[in-house]
Amino acid sequence: MFIGAMAALLFACGDKTPDGDKTIGKPLKLSGQVTLDPDYDYSDIVKIKAVVSGDGETTYDVATANWNNGNFSITLPALKKKYLTRAITEDMPDGMTVSDTEVMGASAVLSLRNADNDDIGMLYYGYLNESIDYVNMTMQSESIEAQYILVDRDVTISGDIEVEELGTMNYDVRLKKGWNVVYACISMTIRVVGEDIITEATMSMTTTKPNANYIWEAYMGNIVYDIIYPKMPQKVRAKQFKLF
């Protein structure tokens, strides 16, 4: 949204296995009460759908829950292996190590739908703390976003990679066969110096849950963030960093 930096381990189409109907993992239940922002209009939300993708393009609706004014419960099901795809090891960023390059996986997001089943937003579990200094045109933020990843075997992803114009991304990810929760973390400083916007960030992906005050939030539509103008959205998140 704010800065597009896909410093990630990606999955690609194809390379499906003969045992594509084999089921992987156990169901993962997600539930909670969404923290409703008074600046947003949630009246169009009717349902929440869990959407999975292995290649980032082909998607499948795999579960549905009622919105109930943000009080929800939805279960990510075990997935058939045919929904998973293989890692493209030749496209791995320098500095990243994967313990088993034969791993297959998929990710899940929670899509907010209206009465016509249109995708009108996303549901996130995470943490955000930010401060803005309008005098010195500086913003500082700390954000965490939970991501839901299913893999067909145990695998470890580790290392440090450079993200253009931002900084270093550290991977400390230990995935178990089935569903996993991975935390994308960003500590970011943005400064406006003359006509330049200078961004510095420390980023990490980890399966160790950081200590923070987590909440469920509904993100509605697209937000364009511009530090130059005095009225700025208060949503700077880790969502642009995806593991799969």
N, C-alpha and C positions, 0 to 999 in steps of 0.2 A: 504494500500500500504506500508506505512513506518512502522507503528506499528498497528497490528491488534487488535483493542479493541472494540468489539461489545457490548458496554455498552448501551443497548437499550431496548425499548419496542418492543416485537416481535409479529408477527401474524403467525398463524399456519394454515395448511391445514384443510379442513373439516368444519363441523358445519355450512353448508350453510343453508340459510333460504328459506322457501317456496316461498317467493316473490322475487326470485332471478333476475327476469327481471325488477324489479323496478329500475328506474334511480335515482341516488343520485348526488346532487350538480349541479352547473352551470359551463360552460366551463371557463377555465383560459388561457388567451393568454400570451405567452412568446415571446419576440422578442428582438433583439439587434444586435450589431456588435461585433463579436468575436475579441478579441485582439490576433493577430497572432504572435507567437514566431518565430523569424528567425532561430532558431535551429531545428524547426520541419518541416517536409514535409507533407503538407496538400493535396497534389495533388490527393490522392486516395479517398478523401471524396466526395461523391456524394449527399447523403441525410442525414437528421436528422430524427430519429424516436423516438417518445415518447413511452416508454415501461413501463407498469404497472405490479405490482405484489402485491398480498396480503400475500403470504406465503414465499416470498424470493426465491422460486424455480420455480413455474409456472409463465410464463410471457406472456404478450399479447401486441402486437404492436397496439396502438390505434390512432396514428396520424403520419403524414409524412410531412416533409418540405424539400425544396431544400436547399443545402448548400450555394450557391451563394457567394463563397469566404468569408464565415463567416457572411454575412448579412442575417439574418434569421427571420422567424416568424412562430411559431407553437402554436397550441391550444390544451391544455389538455381537452378532452371532459368530460361531465358528464358520470359517470360510472354506469353500471348495478350492482346491489347489488351482483350478483353471482360472480363478480370479487373480492369481499371483503372477508376477513376472520376474525375470532374472536381472541381476545387476549387470550394468555395462562396465566391466572392470577397466576397459581401455580409456574410459572417460572419467575415471576417478581423479580428483584433484591431487596434485603433488602434496605429499605429507600425510595422506590418509592411508590407514592400514585396515583391511578387513580380514578377519580370521578365516572366513570361509567364503570364497567368491562364488560358490555355487548357490548361495542363499537366494531364496525367492521370497518376495514380500509384497505387501499392499498397505496403504494408509487409509484412515477413515476420518471424515469430517462430519460435523453436525450442521445440516442445512436447514434454514428457516424457510417455510413454505406458506404461501397464501392459499386462498380457497381454490385458485386455478392451478395449484401445484407449481407455481413459479418460484424460483429460488430468489428470495429477497434479502437474505442475510446469512450470517453464520453465528454459531454458538461456540464460545470459547471458555475454557477454564484456565485462569492464570492470575497474574499479579501485575500491577502497574503503580509506580511511584515516580512522579515527575515534578520538576520545578522550572519556572520560566522567569528569566531576568530580562524584562523589556528594556531596561536602561542600557544594559550591555549586550542586548540581542543574543542571549545565550540560553539554551535549554539543556537540562540534564534529565535523564530518565533511566529507570531500572525496570525491566519488564521480563516476565516469564510467561510462556505459553505451553500448555500440555498438548502433546500430539500423540495420536493413537496408531500404533504400528503393529502389524501381524507378520510374523516370519515363520517359515516352515522348519526351522532348526535353530539351535543356539548359535549366536554369532556375536563377535565383539568388533566394534568400530572405534578406532582410536587415532590420535594424531592431531597435528596443528596445520591449518591451511590459511593462506592469505586471502582475504576478501578485498577485492579492488575498492579503493577509496574509503575503506572502513577500518580494517585492522585484522586481527588474528581470530580465527574460529577454532576452538578446542573441542575435540570429540572424545568423550568418555562414555561410550554407549555399550551396554552389555544386555543384549536381547536374548530372551528365552523363547523357545518354540511356543507359538500362540500369540495372544495379544500382549502388548507392552505399552507403557506410558513413558514417553520421552519428553524431556523438558528443554525447550529452546529459551536460552537466557541472553539478554543483551543489556550491557551497561553503556550508555551512549551520551556523548556531549556534542552539541551542535552550536557553532558560533557563526555569526554574520560579521565579516570583516570587509568593510567597503562593499564591493559588489560580489564578494566571494562568500560561499557557505562552506565552512570547514566542519567536517564530521569525523569524530574519533569514537571508536567503539571497541569493547571487549565482548566477545561472543562465545557461547558454549552450547553444546548439545550433550545432555547427560540423562542417564536413567536413575540417578540419585536425586530424589526430590529435594530441591532447595527449601530452606525455611522461609516462609513468607505467608502473608495473609491472602490466601487464594479466594477468588470469587468466580461465579459463572456470570458471563456477560454476553449479551446479544449485540452483535455488530451489524448494523443496518446499512446496506449499500456501500458506496465507496466514499472515502474521506481523502481529500487532497490537503496535505499539511504544508503550510507556508509560514515560516517564522517571521517573514517580513511584515505581515499584517497583524494588527493587534488582536483580532478575534480568531483564535486558533482552536481547532478540535483538540480534545484532551485524550486522544487515543494514539499512543505510540507503543507498538507491541512487537513481540517477537515472531509474529505469524509469518513474516516473509521468509523465515529461515526454515526450510523443510528438510527432514531427513530423507523421506521417500516421497 
